[in-house]
Amino acid sequence: MKSKGFIRGFALLISFFMLAGSSYAEVWKNDLRSLFISNKAIIYALNIRSFGAKDLNGDDVIEVEYGDVTGTFLNAVPNLKKLTKLGINTVYLLPITKTGKLKAIGTAGSLYALDSFDKLNPQLDDKTNPSSVEQEAKIFIEEAHRLGLRVIVDIPSCGSYDMSLERPDLFIKDKNGNAVVPADWTDVRLFKVYDDNGKLNQALIENYKSMIKMLQDLGVDGVRADVAAIKPYEFWKEIIEYARMKDPQFLFIAEACPAWTNPVKQWGGYTAVNKLLEAGFDGYYGDWAGFSDFTRSKDIYKRIKSDLKISKQFNNQKTTMSSFATHDQQSVIVRGGVPLWEMITWLNITLPMNPYFLDGYVTGDSYIYRYENKKAQRSFTDDDYYFVHRAKFDIFNFSRRPGGNYKELEEKFTKAMKFKYWAKNVLVEGKFVELSANNPYVFAFARKYGDDAVVVICNINKDSEVDSNVYIRNLRDTSFISPVKMGEAPIVKRGKMVVKLKPYETQVYMLNKVNF
């Protein structure tokens, strides 16, 4: 017989769409920090430059001279309601600041080649509308808020080559007096965080504050700081305190991870995740960028335990954002097809973190573009080639709206998200419990809350079917077990589930009255 907790959970299905996209009062009150810290933010990342784009001839590139339409703040607005229907409650905008044109990569310029701290990218302006791009951005943000969507904006870590010529005082110089190219980021130059006296470069500090002020004036609810670790604790502490004076709920997410190493070690230090959190960041990236390369379940447990340990050190007031499939990684479909997509979708909603989904993910975009590395007839920058990273989300050109051909995945995604809301007490408040398996390729865990639990079992072997026993203390063959996502039914024996899993297969179950 089902427990009262799960029966009550079914009622949540009725209010799923209201929970995801309820209208807020006319005066918006930011609650994003609280939402994120409690792992309730469901984040959808998008590029305004492509989110509302219209590619009329289907060649993947946006050519306005042939009638195509570039993405703008205004034509992005109609697409927001669809996100609420998917269960999204937070939109994360890739950089919206002005981009550089010199020594650029791609025909539109990298979104991360920051060319102004306090000006929005004019490419995002609707030229048929008399409103300014700032006014149009406010319209987009206000409509997002009306739908119950919080708004995060990505702030770049480096400046464009153009900016290095205009403001040389903001940039590190090499021995020849040239602005430094960080790592292999050839289209940007490295900011000078400290002045010649070893003190924080106040000019850089003030410019970052101007960027925060611009975003807060627009109504933005928080930021994701690109490669945050290449700037020191003192820098971020001052920036975050400045932002929180105006809005205590203003969220700061660091693009940083305990396992990452310094990409600019020749030119500066690297701030550890703990120090970034001490400076005021609310969260950071979980170490999932190389998930499809993990070969043993112990590698996964190690990373989860590390994140939970860090959170506990900060009284559970810090947490992580999922990073299984960001714009820096190859498409999940290219890496592992639909089975990996299903695994990552379910891990996103069941692990103790804030789920993150990239535009195009829901329908399985391969992010393979027909114009890839071909010569362009016209260019906004000094680069006349359509540069893209193979199978990665395009941040360099005027490109089509992301979207794959796996339409059936949208239904699977919606089912998973409905379960997220249905079992929200277990999946948000529930304790993470590592489950033992006798096969090293099988990764299994439970989220336990009161009498109820959600059990997730995954085969991380991409090539072979596996058999395994998954040990669950006090499990009996009479225990209530309800399948949520299942292939071949398991055999339930005292203290264990015997499973057979295909490559990358994920199984999800609800259990009641099992005392782990």
C-alpha distance (Angstrom), angle and dihedral (degrees) to the residues before:
residue distance angle dihedral
M1 . . .
K2 3.77 . .
S3 3.79 119.3 .
K4 3.76 120.3 -115.3
G5 3.81 88.1 -114.0
F6 3.77 93.5 61.5
I7 3.80 93.3 40.4
R8 3.79 89.2 54.4
G9 3.77 86.8 47.8
F10 3.78 91.7 62.9
A11 3.79 89.0 61.7
L12 3.79 88.2 63.2
L13 3.80 89.4 67.4
I14 3.78 88.9 67.5
S15 3.80 91.3 57.6
F16 3.81 96.4 38.4
F17 3.78 96.6 113.8
M18 3.80 92.5 42.7
L19 3.80 90.6 51.5
A20 3.79 91.9 49.3
G21 3.78 99.0 44.0
S22 3.77 111.0 14.0
S23 3.79 117.4 157.2
Y24 3.76 116.0 -109.8
A25 3.76 129.6 -146.1
E26 3.78 116.8 -79.6
V27 3.80 90.3 -102.9
W28 3.79 105.5 63.7
K29 3.80 117.4 -138.5
N30 3.77 114.1 -161.4
D31 3.82 114.0 -130.8
L32 3.80 98.7 160.4
R33 3.82 98.5 119.3
S34 3.79 91.6 53.1
L35 3.80 91.0 45.0
F36 3.81 93.4 49.7
I37 3.82 96.8 43.4
S38 3.81 89.8 54.1
N39 3.85 91.1 49.6
K40 3.80 92.0 -115.2
A41 3.80 98.3 120.2
I42 3.81 111.8 107.2
I43 3.79 102.9 -164.2
Y44 3.80 129.6 -155.7
A45 3.82 116.5 -171.7
L46 3.79 120.1 -152.6
N47 3.78 143.3 165.4
I48 3.81 112.1 -128.0
R49 3.81 88.2 -153.5
S50 3.82 89.5 67.0
F51 3.82 105.8 17.8
G52 3.82 94.6 88.5
A53 3.81 97.9 23.1
K54 3.81 120.8 133.6
D55 3.81 117.4 -148.0
L56 3.79 102.3 -168.5
N57 3.81 99.6 -178.7
G58 3.81 95.5 39.4
D59 3.81 98.1 -124.5
D60 3.84 91.6 128.7
V61 3.81 94.8 -120.5
I62 3.81 123.1 95.4
E63 3.81 111.7 -126.5
V64 3.81 111.0 175.8
E65 3.80 91.1 -169.7
Y66 3.81 87.5 67.6
G67 3.79 95.4 46.9
D68 3.83 99.6 -90.9
V69 3.81 118.2 139.2
T70 3.80 124.5 -133.2
G71 3.78 120.6 -138.5
T72 3.81 115.5 -93.9
F73 3.78 136.3 171.9
L74 3.80 89.7 -102.1
N75 3.80 99.8 49.8
A76 3.81 88.8 44.9
V77 3.80 90.8 63.2
P78 3.86 97.8 76.6
N79 3.82 89.7 55.3
L80 3.80 94.3 58.5
K81 3.78 96.9 78.4
K82 3.81 90.7 59.0
L83 3.80 88.7 58.9
T84 3.79 92.0 57.1
K85 3.80 88.9 52.0
L86 3.80 88.0 56.0
G87 3.81 90.1 54.8
I88 3.81 96.9 -104.4
N89 3.82 117.1 149.4
T90 3.82 101.6 173.2
V91 3.80 130.9 47.2
Y92 3.79 119.3 -156.7
L93 3.79 114.6 -158.1
L94 3.79 118.5 -153.5
P95 3.84 108.8 -131.1
I96 3.80 114.9 -45.6
T97 3.80 97.2 -176.3
K98 3.81 124.1 110.5
T99 3.84 113.6 -76.5
G100 3.79 130.8 -140.0
K101 3.80 125.3 -105.9
L102 3.82 103.4 -163.8
K103 3.81 123.4 84.5
A104 3.77 83.7 -2.7
I105 3.78 130.9 163.9
G106 3.80 115.5 -128.4
T107 3.77 131.3 3.3
A108 3.82 97.1 -78.2
G109 3.80 99.3 36.2
S110 3.78 128.4 -109.9
L111 3.78 114.6 -69.5
Y112 3.82 86.5 -132.6
A113 3.84 96.0 55.6
L114 3.81 93.4 97.8
D115 3.80 111.1 -153.2
S116 3.80 99.6 168.3
F117 3.78 134.8 23.1
D118 3.78 96.0 -156.2
K119 3.81 106.0 28.3
L120 3.76 126.6 81.9
N121 3.78 121.8 -130.9
P122 3.84 106.6 -85.6
Q123 3.82 87.7 -150.2
L124 3.81 86.6 74.6
D125 3.80 93.3 59.3
D126 3.80 120.8 107.0
K127 3.81 100.7 -128.2
T128 3.82 91.4 -161.9
N129 3.80 91.1 60.6
P130 3.83 121.8 74.8
S131 3.81 92.1 -142.8
S132 3.80 119.2 103.4
V133 3.78 120.2 -109.8
E134 3.83 88.1 -108.4
Q135 3.81 91.3 55.0
E136 3.80 90.3 47.7
A137 3.82 90.7 50.3
K138 3.80 89.1 53.3
I139 3.80 90.3 51.5
F140 3.83 89.8 52.6
I141 3.82 93.0 48.3
E142 3.80 93.9 44.9
E143 3.81 90.8 51.2
A144 3.81 90.0 48.5
H145 3.80 89.1 52.6
R146 3.80 91.8 46.9
L147 3.80 87.7 57.1
G148 3.81 92.2 47.9
L149 3.82 94.7 -104.4
R150 3.81 119.4 140.1
V151 3.82 117.1 -146.8
I152 3.82 127.6 -133.7
V153 3.82 121.7 -177.3
D154 3.80 125.7 -157.8
I155 3.82 114.7 -127.7
P156 3.84 115.9 -155.8
S157 3.80 121.8 -123.4
C158 3.82 98.9 -145.4
G159 3.79 138.9 39.5
S160 3.78 131.0 -117.5
Y161 3.79 123.1 -102.2
D162 3.81 87.1 -111.7
M163 3.80 90.3 58.4
S164 3.81 91.8 48.3
L165 3.81 88.5 59.9
E166 3.81 93.5 47.2
R167 3.82 97.7 41.5
P168 3.82 108.4 25.2
D169 3.82 90.1 163.2
L170 3.80 89.5 71.6
F171 3.82 96.2 57.3
I172 3.81 138.9 74.6
K173 3.82 114.3 -118.8
D174 3.79 128.0 -147.8
K175 3.82 123.5 -136.7
N176 3.80 89.9 -81.2
G177 3.78 92.9 53.9
N178 3.80 95.4 -106.8
A179 3.78 124.5 135.2
V180 3.81 109.0 -101.3
V181 3.80 122.1 -106.2
P182 3.83 105.3 -142.4
A183 3.81 114.4 -133.3
D184 3.82 107.1 -49.6
W185 3.82 95.4 -32.6
T186 3.79 91.2 121.0
D187 3.80 97.4 173.5
V188 3.83 96.4 58.4
R189 3.81 139.2 53.7
L190 3.80 129.2 -137.3
F191 3.79 119.6 -104.0
K192 3.79 120.4 -125.3
V193 3.79 104.9 -122.1
Y194 3.81 97.1 178.5
D195 3.81 127.2 45.0
D196 3.80 124.7 -133.9
N197 3.82 90.2 -84.4
G198 3.78 92.8 57.0
K199 3.79 94.1 -107.0
L200 3.78 126.7 123.2
N201 3.77 112.1 -77.3
Q202 3.80 98.7 -111.1
A203 3.79 92.3 -166.1
L204 3.82 89.3 61.0
I205 3.80 91.7 43.7
E206 3.80 92.0 52.9
N207 3.79 91.9 48.3
Y208 3.80 91.9 52.2
K209 3.79 88.8 49.2
S210 3.80 89.0 53.0
M211 3.81 89.0 54.0
I212 3.80 91.4 50.7
K213 3.81 90.5 47.4
M214 3.80 91.7 51.3
L215 3.80 91.4 51.0
Q216 3.79 94.1 46.2
D217 3.80 90.7 48.2
L218 3.81 87.7 55.0
G219 3.80 90.1 53.4
V220 3.83 99.1 -106.3
D221 3.83 114.2 162.9
G222 3.80 100.8 -150.7
V223 3.79 147.7 -25.9
R224 3.76 141.4 -118.8
A225 3.81 109.6 -141.9
D226 3.80 111.9 -141.0
V227 3.84 113.2 -129.6
A228 3.81 88.3 -12.2
A229 3.80 93.3 176.2
I230 3.83 94.1 72.0
K231 3.80 88.8 70.9
P232 3.82 121.4 66.5
Y233 3.78 133.3 -110.8
E234 3.82 92.6 -105.1
F235 3.80 92.5 53.9
W236 3.77 94.9 52.3
K237 3.79 94.5 40.4
E238 3.81 90.3 59.9
I239 3.82 93.6 44.4
I240 3.81 94.2 47.0
E241 3.80 93.8 46.3
Y242 3.80 88.9 50.7
A243 3.81 91.5 52.7
R244 3.81 94.1 44.9
M245 3.79 92.8 53.3
K246 3.80 87.4 70.0
D247 3.80 99.0 32.3
P248 3.83 120.5 15.7
Q249 3.81 89.2 -169.3
F250 3.82 94.0 56.2
L251 3.81 105.9 128.5
F252 3.82 125.5 -135.2
I253 3.82 119.1 -166.4
A254 3.80 117.9 -177.0
E255 3.77 121.4 -143.8
A256 3.78 90.6 -136.6
C257 3.77 138.0 110.5
P258 3.84 134.5 -167.5
A259 3.82 90.8 -120.4
W260 3.81 97.7 49.9
T261 3.81 122.8 101.3
N262 3.80 131.8 -145.4
P263 3.83 112.2 -78.3
V264 3.84 92.1 -170.1
K265 3.82 100.4 37.8
Q266 3.80 92.1 139.7
W267 3.79 90.4 62.5
G268 3.77 107.3 33.3
G269 3.76 151.9 -15.9
Y270 3.76 130.4 -72.1
T271 3.78 122.0 -129.5
A272 3.79 116.3 -136.4
V273 3.80 119.3 -126.3
N274 3.81 92.1 -111.2
K275 3.80 91.7 56.0
L276 3.80 91.8 48.1
L277 3.79 89.0 53.0
E278 3.81 90.4 48.2
A279 3.81 87.9 52.6
G280 3.80 89.0 59.7
F281 3.79 107.6 -87.4
D282 3.79 111.2 144.3
G283 3.77 96.4 -152.4
Y284 3.77 149.3 -14.5
Y285 3.80 141.2 -151.3
G286 3.77 118.4 -66.3
D287 3.80 111.4 -126.4
W288 3.80 96.5 -103.3
A289 3.81 103.5 117.0
G290 3.80 91.3 105.5
F291 3.80 96.0 38.3
S292 3.82 95.5 127.4
D293 3.82 88.6 55.2
F294 3.81 94.1 57.0
T295 3.79 110.2 112.6
R296 3.81 102.5 -178.9
S297 3.79 132.2 46.8
K298 3.80 90.1 -131.3
D299 3.82 88.6 68.1
I300 3.81 89.5 60.2
Y301 3.81 95.9 44.7
K302 3.80 89.4 50.6
R303 3.81 92.5 57.5
I304 3.79 95.3 45.6
K305 3.80 91.9 48.9
S306 3.80 90.3 49.6
D307 3.81 91.8 54.0
L308 3.80 93.0 45.6
K309 3.80 90.4 49.2
I310 3.81 91.7 52.4
S311 3.79 91.1 47.7
K312 3.80 91.1 50.9
Q313 3.81 90.2 51.8
F314 3.81 87.6 60.6
N315 3.84 95.1 45.6
N316 3.81 90.2 -101.7
Q317 3.80 90.4 -65.2
K318 3.82 92.5 119.4
T319 3.78 127.9 59.1
T320 3.79 145.7 157.6
M321 3.77 141.5 -95.1
S322 3.78 119.1 -136.4
S323 3.81 115.0 -106.7
F324 3.81 103.9 180.0
A325 3.81 92.0 120.6
T326 3.81 117.7 16.8
H327 3.81 130.5 151.4
D328 3.83 88.4 -92.3
Q329 3.82 93.0 63.3
Q330 3.76 134.9 69.0
S331 3.78 117.4 -98.9
V332 3.79 115.0 -78.1
I333 3.81 88.7 -130.9
V334 3.81 90.6 56.7
R335 3.80 92.0 45.7
G336 3.78 98.8 47.8
G337 3.77 113.8 -14.5
V338 3.79 125.4 -129.2
P339 3.85 95.3 -31.8
L340 3.83 91.6 59.6
W341 3.81 89.5 43.4
E342 3.81 89.9 55.0
M343 3.79 92.5 47.2
I344 3.81 93.4 49.9
T345 3.81 91.8 45.8
W346 3.79 92.5 53.8
L347 3.81 94.3 42.3
N348 3.80 88.4 51.7
I349 3.78 91.8 58.5
T350 3.81 100.3 36.7
L351 3.82 105.8 41.0
P352 3.84 119.4 84.4
M353 3.81 97.4 -98.3
N354 3.80 141.1 83.5
P355 3.83 109.9 -82.1
Y356 3.81 117.2 -122.6
F357 3.81 127.1 -164.2
L358 3.80 127.8 -178.7
D359 3.81 122.7 -137.8
G360 3.81 106.7 -91.0
Y361 3.81 94.0 25.3
V362 3.80 94.9 102.0
T363 3.82 92.2 64.1
G364 3.79 96.6 34.1
D365 3.81 104.6 -104.8
S366 3.81 112.8 -167.0
Y367 3.83 89.6 -156.4
I368 3.78 88.7 -136.0
Y369 3.80 108.5 142.1
R370 3.80 125.9 -158.2
Y371 3.78 92.4 -136.9
E372 3.81 93.2 53.3
N373 3.82 110.2 153.9
K374 3.80 93.2 -18.7
K375 3.78 123.9 138.3
A376 3.80 114.6 -94.2
Q377 3.79 126.1 -140.4
R378 3.82 90.9 -143.4
S379 3.76 134.6 22.0
F380 3.80 136.9 -172.9
T381 3.84 88.9 -152.4
D382 3.80 136.2 42.6
D383 3.82 89.0 -92.6
D384 3.80 114.4 88.8
Y385 3.80 96.8 -172.3
Y386 3.80 127.4 88.5
F387 3.79 96.8 -121.3
V388 3.81 117.5 -166.0
H389 3.77 136.0 157.7
R390 3.80 107.7 -115.8
A391 3.83 111.6 -95.3
K392 3.82 92.7 -5.1
F393 3.78 129.8 120.1
D394 3.82 108.8 -89.1
I395 3.82 113.7 -113.1
F396 3.82 96.4 158.0
N397 3.83 108.2 61.8
F398 3.79 143.3 38.0
S399 3.78 95.9 -90.0
R400 3.79 141.3 170.2
R401 3.79 124.3 -86.4
P402 3.81 106.9 -84.0
G403 3.78 114.8 -108.5
G404 3.79 134.4 135.8
N405 3.77 134.8 -143.2
Y406 3.81 96.4 -112.3
K407 3.79 96.8 98.7
E408 3.80 91.7 164.2
L409 3.80 89.1 65.9
E410 3.79 91.3 69.2
E411 3.80 89.7 63.6
K412 3.80 90.4 48.6
F413 3.79 90.6 48.2
T414 3.80 92.0 50.8
K415 3.81 90.7 49.5
A416 3.80 90.7 52.2
M417 3.81 92.0 47.5
K418 3.80 91.9 49.4
F419 3.78 87.7 54.0
K420 3.80 88.8 50.6
Y421 3.80 90.2 58.3
W422 3.79 94.0 38.3
A423 3.82 94.2 54.0
K424 3.80 95.1 30.6
N425 3.82 95.5 132.2
V426 3.80 91.4 55.4
L427 3.81 95.4 40.3
V428 3.80 96.0 45.0
E429 3.80 104.7 29.9
G430 3.78 98.4 25.4
K431 3.79 122.2 111.9
F432 3.80 116.8 -113.2
V433 3.82 110.1 -118.8
E434 3.79 121.7 -171.7
L435 3.79 111.9 -138.9
S436 3.79 121.8 -152.5
A437 3.79 121.9 -126.5
N438 3.79 130.0 -177.2
N439 3.80 93.2 -134.8
P440 3.84 117.6 73.1
Y441 3.82 91.2 -145.3
V442 3.79 92.9 58.9
F443 3.79 116.4 91.0
A444 3.80 113.4 -169.8
F445 3.77 134.5 170.0
A446 3.77 142.8 156.4
R447 3.79 135.1 -140.0
K448 3.81 105.5 -145.6
Y449 3.79 124.4 -163.9
G450 3.79 120.6 165.4
D451 3.80 109.4 -51.6
D452 3.78 93.4 -19.1
A453 3.79 132.4 81.4
V454 3.77 139.9 176.3
V455 3.80 114.6 -145.4
V456 3.81 121.4 -159.5
I457 3.82 122.5 -168.7
C458 3.83 122.2 -174.6
N459 3.78 136.4 -178.9
I460 3.81 105.9 -146.9
N461 3.81 91.8 -173.5
K462 3.80 104.6 107.4
D463 3.80 94.7 -167.0
S464 3.79 109.6 40.2
E465 3.79 142.4 48.5
V466 3.80 112.4 -121.7
D467 3.80 138.0 -160.7
S468 3.75 120.0 -148.2
N469 3.76 146.6 163.7
V470 3.80 113.3 -129.9
Y471 3.79 110.0 -159.0
I472 3.80 118.1 -140.4
R473 3.78 115.7 176.3
N474 3.82 114.7 -123.2
L475 3.81 92.8 6.8
R476 3.79 111.9 149.9
D477 3.77 132.3 -171.7
T478 3.81 86.6 -114.5
S479 3.82 93.5 53.7
F480 3.79 116.8 120.6
I481 3.83 107.6 -104.6
S482 3.78 122.0 171.0
P483 3.82 120.4 -172.6
V484 3.80 116.7 -130.5
K485 3.80 97.5 170.8
M486 3.77 117.9 5.7
G487 3.78 141.8 154.6
E488 3.79 114.2 -176.8
A489 3.81 110.0 9.5
P490 3.82 115.3 -107.8
I491 3.76 124.9 -122.5
V492 3.79 110.0 -118.3
K493 3.78 117.1 -146.8
R494 3.75 132.6 164.9
G495 3.79 106.5 -63.7
K496 3.79 97.6 -4.9
M497 3.80 149.2 60.9
V498 3.81 116.0 -139.0
V499 3.80 108.5 -147.5
K500 3.79 138.1 -178.1
L501 3.80 112.8 -156.4
K502 3.79 131.9 -171.7
P503 3.83 120.0 -139.0
Y504 3.82 109.1 -60.3
E505 3.81 90.8 -4.1
T506 3.80 118.4 158.2
Q507 3.79 125.6 -160.6
V508 3.80 125.1 -168.1
Y509 3.81 127.1 -167.6
M510 3.79 139.1 176.0
L511 3.78 116.6 -136.3
N512 3.77 129.4 -168.4
K513 3.81 130.5 -158.9
V514 3.79 96.6 1.3
N515 3.80 110.9 139.7
F516 3.82 105.3 -148.9
